[in-house]
Amino acid sequence: MKRLVVMAFALVFGALACAPAASPAPQPSPPTKAPPTTQPAPVPAAVAGDPALQNLVEAAKKEGSVTLYSFNFVGDVGTAMQRGFEERYGVKVDIITGRGAEFIERLKTEARVGNRTGDFSEGSQVHIFNMKNAGVSTSLKDLPVLREKDVWKVEPTFLDPDGQVLAAYPTFMQSLVNTRLVKPEEEPKSWNDLLQPKWKGKILFTDPVVSSNAYIIFQPLVRTGILNEDYLQKLGAQDLQFVTGPAEGVQKLSRGESPLFVSSQAIDASNAVREGAPIKIFDLKEGTAGQAIMMTVIKDGPHPNAARLFANWWLSQEGQSVYTKAKGAPTIRKDVKGGLPAGLDLDPAKPVLPTADDLALQGKMFSDKAWVPLLKKAK
């Protein structure tokens, strides 16, 4: 019988916000059983024609199961990923959900006592990269799926050429507009357009005191010379309307309390749009900062081949299709239709992806509240 083990942890505020110290792990809730499969899934042609992948499948089947430490595989998303992989390969999936920082502490504890449980982990780029820095990840550079060419919107190894940390799907810090308040020809087309007097006091922005979004958005753009700190000071002078996070920003935008929300991701507004909210993305021609949900295989895990097979499957056309449909998320592949609703499925014309050094700097800047005096003027 299939099962999905879920451990509830609190959600973190921003992708780079510092997580609180790990709390004792609660007892897992009763497993959720996925419906039985009516018949075994056929062996994909890609496996039959690829000896390396066939060998990986056979080794994974001998191990029999894989345990995933996950931030995103919850509810229906977790069930879909579990069912899809199990039906494809006959390898049982257990999912333990929680926060990235707590998983790092758990992995360190497992290493000390010599009892590794987890095989695979996914989550925000900063937490998964911290797993590499803590020495608990292993290279995935030779995954069969990575030999595919001309299928990637974003190369899975963009953040880590060593291949220990792979991008599972990209996200972008895009700008949202209320289409009832702003006509298409009136939408800002560049970052400088946001400095026009007509937008003063009308731009929603996540509070840089409580959210790392400002650093995720602007640090790569400043590093590449697209923007500078003088621009941030001018934007701060626009009397930004601060919200505590994406949920509040999308709610206010949906209600028409402001026409623009400039510090969010498309997926943050997906449920609101499906319910009829008049929201869409507008692109800014100079460039838009990106990030990604990342994955890694845990060093010395009990089921290394099954973990590698799961990573390979998630990046495959089938795995991406299952995930994007269940999550309503964008995809890393060109040959897969993303799960975002119309109006939110616009990839930026000029994505600016972070480096590992950017991640470290963004975290420090948020901790130091470096740009608060620029963006958040004292009233």
N, C-alpha and C positions, 0 to 999 in steps of 0.2 A: 504494500500500500504506500502511496506517495504521501509525503507530509511536508508541511512548511512550518518550520520552527521560528517563532517570532519573539524577539525580546524587545520590549519597548524602551526606548531612550528618548530624552528630550531632543528636539531639533536645534541645530545651531543657527545663529542669526544670519551671518553672511558667510560667503565661501572662504573668507580669510580671517574672520573674527576669531579671537582667541577663545577656545573652548574651556569651560571650567574643569576643574580636576575631576577625574573619573570617580563615579560612585559605584558602590558594590553592585554587581550584576544581579538583576532580579531573576526570579525563577521563570523559565520559559512557559508561555501559555500553551494550552493544549493544541496539538498540531492540527492544521487544516488539511483535509484530504482532498486532492484533486480528483475529478471524475475519472473512472477507469477508461483506458484507451480501448477502442473497439477492435483495432488491429494494429500490428506493428507498422511503424513508418518505414517506407522503402529506403534502402541505402542510397544516399545522394550520389549522383554521377561523379561529383567532385571527389568523393572518397574513393569510389571504385577506380578512378583514373589517376589517383595520386598516392603512390606508395608510402610517402612520409605521413600523410594524413591517415591512411589505412592502418599503419603501424601504431599511430597515436590512438586511434579508436580502439584497437585491440587491447593496447596496454591499459586504457581507461576502463574498459569493460572488465578487465581482470581485477582492477581496484574496486569497482562496483559502486562507488559513491563519491560525492564531493561536497564539502562544506564551504559555503560562501559567507563571508562577513560583508554586510551590505548596508548602505544608507538609503538606496533607492528602490530595492526590490521588496516593497511592502504591498500588502493588500492584493488587488487584482494584478498589479505589475509583477509581483513576486510569483504569484500562481501561474501567470502566463509564461514567465521565463523558466520556471521549474518544469511545467508541463511540456513546453516546447523542446527543451533539451532532453528530458527523459524519454519522450516519444521518439525523438530522432535517434538517440544512441543507447537507450536502455540503461543509463547510468543514473542512479538515484541522487537527487539534489536535496540538501538541507540548507536552509537560509536562516542566518542569525542576523537580525537588523540592529543597528545602533549608530552611534556617532563615531566619526573617524578618530578623534582623539582618544576615545575609550578603547577602540580596537588596538591602537598603538600600545597602550598600557597593557592590554590583555596579552598581546603578542610578546611583549617583553617578559611578562610574568610566565607565560608558557615556555619561553626559552630558558628562564632560570630554573624551572622545575623539571624541564625535559619532557614536557607533555604537550606537544603541539596538537591543536584541534582543528584550526582553520586551514583551508587550502588556497583560498582566493579572496581578494578584497576589492571593493570598488567604492568610489565616493568622490569628494571634491579634490581638485588637483593638489591643493596644499597638503591635505592629510595623506593622500596616497604617496605623494613625493616625500613626505616625512617618513613614511615606512621604508622607502629606499634609503634615506639618510640614516635610519635606525638600523640598517643592515638586515631587514626581515623580508626583503623581496628578492626575486631571481629574474634572470633575463628571459624575455619572450621574443627575442629578435628573430629566431628561426621558426616562428609559427608559420604553418603553410599558408594561411590566409594573407600574410604580409607579402607574399610573392605576387599577389594580384596587382596589376598595373592599371593606371588610368581609371580607377574606381573610387578614389578618395577625394572628398571635398577638403578634408584636412588629413594630413598624414598621421597615422596613429602614433608615430614616434616623434612628433614635433617637439614635445617637451623634454624628451629623454632619448637621445640617439643610442644610448646603451640598451634600450629596449626593455628595461625593468618596469617602466611605467608607460602604459599605452593609453591613448585617448579612446574612449568608447563612443562618445558623441560630443559634438561641439555645441557651445552656447555662446551667445553674443550679448553684450550689454547695450541693447538697442533702445531707441526712443519710441514712445507711444503717443498717439494723438487721439483725441475725441473727435470723431468725424462729424458729429452734429455741431460742434463749435468751430471747427476749422475746415475750410474748403481745401481741396487738393492743391490748388494754385497758391494757397496761403501758407502751406506747410513749410517749415524751415528746411532748407536744402543744404546748409552747412552749419558748422559750429558757430561761425560768426553771426549767422542769422538769429541765433538765440539771444544775441546781445541787443537786438532791436528794441526800442522803447515799448513797442506794443506788447511785448512778452513780460515786461516787468511785473513782478508779483503774481505771475500766472504759470510758473514752471514748478511742478512737483519734483522733489529730489529727496532721496533717502538721506537721513541725517548722518553726517560724517562722524558724529560723536558715538553713535550706536551701531553703525553699519560700515562695513569695509568697501561698499560698492564704489564710493568715490575714488578709492585707490585702484580698484580693479579696472575702472573705466579710464581714469586719466593718467595713471603712471606709465603704461606702455605708450600712450600718445605723446606724453612729455618726453619720454626717452627717445622716441623716434623723431622728435622735432615737429610733429604735426601740430602740437599745441605747446604752450609754455605756461609758467606760473602766473605771468601777467594776465593771460586769458582767464585763469581760474579766479583771479581777483575781480576781473570785470564781470564774470558770471555771478560771483557772489554778490556783486552790487545790484544784480537784477532782483533782489529780494526774493530768493528762492523760498518756496513753500515746503518745509521739511516734513517728511513722514518717517515713521519708525521702521518701515520695511515695505517690500513689494505688495503685500496684501492690502495694506492701508492705501498705498498709492493707487493701485488698480481700482479699489472701491471709490476713491474720490474722483478719479478720472471717469469712471463709469457714470457716476452721479452728476458729472458736469461741473464739479467744484473748481476744476482747473482744466485748461485745454491740453496741456502737455505733461508727460511724465518721462523724465530723461534718465532715470537710473534704474533700469529694470531689465528683465529678459522676456523674450516672447512667451515662453512657457508660463511665466507668472500670470499672464492675462488669458491663458487658453480657456479656462473654465468660464470666465466672465464672457468671453466672445461667444462660446457655444450657447450661453444663456441669453444672447442677444445684445450684449453691451456694444456700443458704437466705438470700437477701438481697433486701430490698426497700427502697424509699424511705419515710421518714416525714416528714410536713410539719410545719412550725413556724408557728403561726398569726400571729405578729407580722410575718413577712416573711422572704424568702430572697433573697440577693444573686444577681444574674444577670450574665452576660457573653455574648459572641457571637463566632463566627468571622466575620471581616469580609473584604470584597473591595474592590478598586479597579481602575480602568483606568489604565495607566501613561501619563503625559504623553509625547507625541511618539513613541509606539510605532509600529512599521511597519505595523500592521494595526489601526487604531483602531476601525473599524466591526465587524470580526470580534470584537474584544475586548468591545465594547459588546453585541453580540448574545449572546456567551457569558454575560455578566453577566445579561442579560435572561432567557436560557434557564434559568440556575441558579435564579433566583427564580420561574420559572414553575411551574405545577402539575406539568408533566412533569419539569422539571429537578430539582425538590425530591424527586419520587418516585424518580427514578433515584439521587440521592445518598443519601437516607435509607435506601433498601433496601440499597445497596452498603456504606455506612458503618455501618449500625445506629445512626443518629443521630436526634436530635429534628429537628423541622421548624419553619420560621418561618411556615408557612401552616396555616390552619384546615381547608382542604379536602384535605390530604394526611395520610395515616397515617404517623406516625413509625416509625422502625426499631428503637426500643428494645424489649426483651422485656418481657412482663407483669411488673408489680411495680416496674419502673423508669420506666414511661411516665407518671408523675404530674407534671404541671406544678404549680409552687407556686401556692397560692391568692393570695399577695401577692408577686409578683416585684418586686425593687428593682434597677433597671438603673443602671449607672454613667453618669456624664457624662465628657466629655473631661478636665475638671479632676480628676475622681476618678482617672482613669488615671495622670495625672502625679503625683498625691499618693501613690497606692498604690506606684508605682515608687520614689519617694523614701523612703517609710516602710520598704519592704523593704530598700532600700540601707542605711538608718540602723538597721535592726533595732529599730524604734521600740517594738514591743509585746512583744519577747522577755522583758523583765523582768516583764511582767504575766502572760503565758501560760506561760512556762517557768520555774518556780520552781527555784532552786538546791537540789540535793539534798544 
